[in-house]
């Protein structure tokens, strides 16, 4: 039995859809950040799968995914710092409470 790309793309699609659903339905900024990271990981899986099946001898998809993971880690650290500052000023991390911070 040969493993084709669809065996990797279906779980990636499910991960991406769960991330979109979580991002749209949650009001907590940390839950939204986790959903965004889930979507980014699904995209990384797609990069690796398409590289593996379209260009089997090359590693561009793998290297691009490593850079994407590094950028996602930096983005997460920055987002957590912003969320901590928002929590310090409003004592809440819900998105609905952010209107209070406008000047």
C-alpha positions as CSV (number, residue, x, y, z in Angstrom):
1,X,0.0,0.0,0.0
2,X,1.5,3.3,-1.1
3,X,1.0,6.3,1.1
4,X,-0.1,9.3,-1.0
5,X,-0.3,13.0,-0.2
6,X,-3.9,12.8,0.8
7,X,-3.1,10.9,4.0
8,X,-1.1,14.0,5.1
9,X,-3.3,16.7,3.6
10,X,-6.6,15.5,5.3
11,X,-5.2,15.8,8.9
12,X,-3.6,19.1,7.9
13,X,-7.0,20.4,6.6
14,X,-8.7,19.3,9.9
15,X,-6.0,21.1,11.9
16,X,-6.4,24.2,9.9
17,X,-10.2,24.1,10.1
18,X,-10.1,23.6,13.9
19,X,-7.7,26.6,14.1
20,X,-10.1,28.8,12.1
21,X,-13.0,27.7,14.2
22,X,-11.2,28.4,17.4
23,X,-10.0,31.8,16.2
24,X,-13.4,32.9,15.2
25,X,-15.4,31.6,18.2
26,X,-13.1,32.4,21.1
27,X,-12.9,35.8,22.9
28,X,-9.9,34.9,25.0
29,X,-6.7,36.2,23.4
30,X,-4.6,33.2,24.6
31,X,-7.1,30.8,23.0
32,X,-7.0,32.9,19.8
33,X,-3.2,32.7,19.8
34,X,-3.3,28.9,20.2
35,X,-5.7,28.7,17.3
36,X,-3.5,30.8,15.2
37,X,-0.5,28.6,16.0
38,X,-2.6,25.6,15.0
39,X,-3.3,27.1,11.7
40,X,0.4,27.9,11.2
41,X,1.4,24.3,12.0
42,X,-1.1,23.0,9.4
43,X,0.5,25.3,6.8
44,X,3.9,24.0,7.8
45,X,2.7,20.4,7.3
46,X,1.5,21.4,3.9
47,X,4.9,22.9,3.0
48,X,6.6,19.6,3.9
49,X,4.1,17.4,2.1
50,X,4.1,19.3,-1.1
51,X,7.9,19.5,-1.1
52,X,8.1,15.7,-0.5
53,X,5.7,14.7,-3.2
54,X,6.5,17.4,-5.9
55,X,10.3,17.7,-5.5
56,X,11.4,14.5,-3.7
57,X,15.1,15.1,-3.8
58,X,15.1,18.7,-2.7
59,X,14.8,20.2,0.8
60,X,13.3,23.7,0.2
61,X,10.0,22.9,1.8
62,X,11.8,21.6,4.9
63,X,14.0,24.6,5.2
64,X,11.1,27.0,4.7
65,X,9.2,25.2,7.4
66,X,12.1,25.5,9.8
67,X,12.2,29.3,9.2
68,X,8.4,29.4,9.6
69,X,8.6,27.7,12.9
70,X,11.3,30.1,14.1
71,X,9.2,33.1,13.0
72,X,6.2,31.6,14.7
73,X,8.1,31.2,17.9
74,X,9.2,34.8,17.8
75,X,5.6,35.9,17.0
76,X,4.3,33.9,19.9
77,X,6.8,35.5,22.3
78,X,5.8,38.9,21.1
79,X,2.1,38.2,21.3
80,X,2.4,36.8,24.9
81,X,4.2,40.0,25.9
82,X,1.4,42.1,24.4
83,X,-1.2,40.0,26.2
84,X,0.6,40.3,29.5
85,X,0.7,44.1,29.1
86,X,-3.0,44.2,28.3
87,X,-3.7,42.0,31.3
88,X,-1.8,44.3,33.6
89,X,-3.8,47.3,32.5
90,X,-7.3,45.8,32.2
91,X,-7.1,42.7,34.4
92,X,-8.8,40.8,31.6
93,X,-7.6,39.1,28.4
94,X,-11.0,39.0,26.6
95,X,-11.1,40.8,23.2
96,X,-14.3,42.5,24.1
97,X,-12.6,44.5,26.8
98,X,-10.1,46.0,24.5
99,X,-12.3,49.0,23.6
100,X,-11.5,50.4,27.0
101,X,-7.8,50.9,26.0
102,X,-8.7,53.3,23.1
103,X,-7.8,57.0,23.7
